[in-house]
Amino acid sequence: MAIALTPQETGETVHSLKKYFAEELDHDLSDLQAKLFLDYLLKEIAPLAYNQGVKQAEVYFRARLEDLPATVFEPGLTYWQKKRK
């Protein structure tokens, strides 16, 4: 699954990349350079983080699913048992 940003997210990220390069690396990027670098990151590196997030979500949900029968089990045919009490 390709990772895509909204136009607003792209603009904010380009601004952040330009600021990072200027302040941390003492190098000015043009808007085009920052956009090309962002495209590279989204295609090359972001999928690694995305896949890790999917793995972590799978572990989380599998653990919750294992508890599901005990958590939401409701016995049937209890009307008469409850009525007697």
C-alpha positions as CSV (number, residue, x, y, z in Angstrom):
1,M,0.0,0.0,0.0
2,A,1.5,3.3,-1.1
3,I,1.8,6.0,1.6
4,A,0.2,9.3,0.4
5,L,0.0,12.6,2.2
6,T,-2.7,15.2,1.7
7,P,-1.7,18.4,0.0
8,Q,-1.8,20.1,3.4
9,E,0.4,17.4,5.0
10,T,2.8,17.6,2.1
11,G,3.1,21.4,2.4
12,E,3.7,21.1,6.2
13,T,6.2,18.3,5.8
14,V,8.1,20.2,3.0
15,H,8.3,23.2,5.3
16,S,9.6,21.0,8.2
17,L,12.2,19.4,6.0
18,K,13.5,22.8,4.8
19,K,13.7,24.0,8.4
20,Y,15.5,20.8,9.5
21,F,18.1,21.1,6.8
22,A,18.6,24.8,7.4
23,E,18.9,24.6,11.2
24,E,20.5,21.2,11.7
25,L,22.6,20.7,8.6
26,D,23.2,24.4,7.7
27,H,21.9,23.7,4.1
28,D,19.1,25.4,2.4
29,L,16.7,23.4,0.3
30,S,14.4,24.7,-2.4
31,D,10.8,23.7,-2.3
32,L,11.5,21.3,-5.2
33,Q,14.4,19.7,-3.4
34,A,12.4,19.2,-0.2
35,K,9.5,17.7,-2.2
36,L,11.8,15.3,-4.1
37,F,13.4,14.3,-0.8
38,L,10.0,13.8,0.8
39,D,8.9,11.6,-2.2
40,Y,12.1,9.5,-1.7
41,L,11.4,9.1,2.0
42,L,7.8,8.1,1.4
43,K,8.7,5.5,-1.3
44,E,11.9,4.1,0.3
45,I,11.7,4.4,4.1
46,A,8.2,5.1,5.1
47,P,7.0,1.5,4.2
48,L,9.4,0.1,6.7
49,A,7.8,2.1,9.5
50,Y,4.3,1.4,8.1
51,N,5.0,-2.4,8.1
52,Q,6.3,-2.2,11.7
53,G,3.1,-0.5,12.7
54,V,1.0,-3.2,11.1
55,K,3.0,-5.9,12.9
56,Q,2.5,-4.1,16.2
57,A,-1.2,-3.7,15.6
58,E,-1.4,-7.4,14.7
59,V,0.2,-8.4,17.9
60,Y,-2.1,-6.1,19.9
61,F,-5.3,-7.3,18.2
62,R,-4.3,-11.0,18.4
63,A,-3.7,-10.7,22.1
64,R,-7.2,-9.1,22.5
65,L,-8.8,-11.7,20.3
66,E,-7.4,-14.5,22.5
67,D,-9.2,-13.0,25.5
68,L,-12.4,-12.5,23.5
69,P,-14.3,-15.7,24.4
70,A,-13.8,-15.2,28.1
71,T,-14.5,-11.5,27.9
72,V,-17.8,-11.5,26.0
73,F,-19.1,-15.1,26.6
74,E,-22.7,-15.1,27.6
75,P,-24.3,-18.5,28.5
76,G,-27.5,-19.4,26.9
77,L,-30.6,-21.1,28.3
78,T,-30.4,-19.3,31.6
79,Y,-33.9,-17.8,31.7
80,W,-35.4,-20.5,34.1
81,Q,-32.3,-20.5,36.3
82,K,-32.5,-16.7,36.8
83,K,-36.3,-16.8,37.3
84,R,-36.1,-19.2,40.2
85,K,-33.8,-16.9,42.2
